Amino acid sequence: MRNLAVPFDFETPALRQIGAAVARVNGINLAQGLCLLPVPEVVIEGAERAMRAGNNRYSLAQGVVELREALAARVSQFNKIVCSADSVVITAGSTGAFEIVCEAFLRPGDEVVTFIPFYPYHRNTLKRRGAVVRYVPLERPDWGFSIEKIRAAITPKTKFILITNPGNPTGKVFSMEELRAIGEVAKERDILVVTDEVYEYLTYDGRPHVSMASLPGMSERTITMGSYSKTFAITGWRIGYLVAPLLYVDLLRTIGDQMFVCPPTPLQHGVAHGIVNLKESFYLEQLAKYQRKRSILCDALTRIGLTPNIPQGAYYVIADTSSRFPGRTSGEVVDLMVERARVAAVPASDFLGPEVKDDPLRSTFVRFSYSVPDESLIAAADQLRSL
Ligand SMILES: Cc1ncc(COP(=O)(O)O)c(C=O)c1O
């Protein structure tokens, strides 16, 4: 039969094949951000209790009231975004949130400005919708950027600037000044800012997490996407959310309803139970755990000559392989790692797409994830010595 599918220039990420290759040798997968940490007991209890109490039906499309109220309180306190339960929409992960945002604001040919390296799901979602993506480079080592390049990338067709803060794969944590500058451009050009803050609790070395929507005049033009996938280690539950200007909430809620009716009802209750009952110490302990994991991995990489770019946030490290493996491409180094050390990382080219050609990031850098138990990380560090 004829192939009737709509063509889409999707590149299969190297991540998938590498995951399969490392599984074949029973190795340690640091390629994917799997988030293998334990789920807080109180979150499981809340979901189980909800199931037993009969909360197994569709919820309101906007999400269960308990979760929206818990989130509004949390987001007001931690993110300093002035909001109420009415401005929160619960979504199928932050991935679902971004689908809704794109459906609401983009038609083929519309434009989005974002940073490169990027989180590949963002780029692919935008491409799938026929959006034109204009990239502004983040420059190593601190992943700074030129505000003038952002200005220059905006055209009359631009709908929003997309930020991932903290970033994947860069680990970049945007400072207040950087966000202010981006916010001013968004105001000048009357466009939205869409921000993905799924790693909001993981900012290291005392850096604060600043939410774009908390800045003066920005809540009315910012859509904040969040998720408990990472914070509660429940990537398979698919519970995320949007905090949006009230003007857009009806539209966003209706699109969510059309796409997936509602996120799983008892699991929404589980997350609400976690947010209400976990104390501030939980978030601080998570951060301390991840900061320790960052040290274990970065120290090991430094020892074997894969120079790490120390992340400011999130749980990924980009490392330069060129001094340890001169003349080899990042893809070759990844294959070697799987073969000799039974540890997987992913070539940084997965985060550049075909858009960036000559940057060493493409040729010699790889990304590791450290969202695994300490034992696995220590074992991976040991195995990497045999490279
Ligand atoms: C930047 C970023 N956004 C979103 C996600 C996916 O989040 P969710 O599970 O909430 O869809 C990830 C997962 O790796 C991510 O790195």
The ligand as a Gaussian input file, in Angstrom:
#p B3LYP/6-31G(d) Opt

LIG

0 1
 C       13.566000      19.827000      29.743000
 C       12.586000      18.732000      29.861000
 N       11.273000      19.020000      29.752000
 C       10.337000      18.050000      29.855000
 C       10.696000      16.738000      30.096000
 C        9.606000      15.710000      30.162000
 O        8.848000      15.926000      31.294000
 P        7.482000      15.166000      31.543000
 O        7.814000      13.786000      32.032000
 O        6.830000      15.991000      32.591000
 O        6.717000      15.139000      30.288000
 C       12.033000      16.390000      30.220000
 C       12.440000      14.992000      30.430000
 O       13.566000      14.584000      30.259000
 C       13.010000      17.413000      30.101000
 O       14.314000      17.159000      30.207000

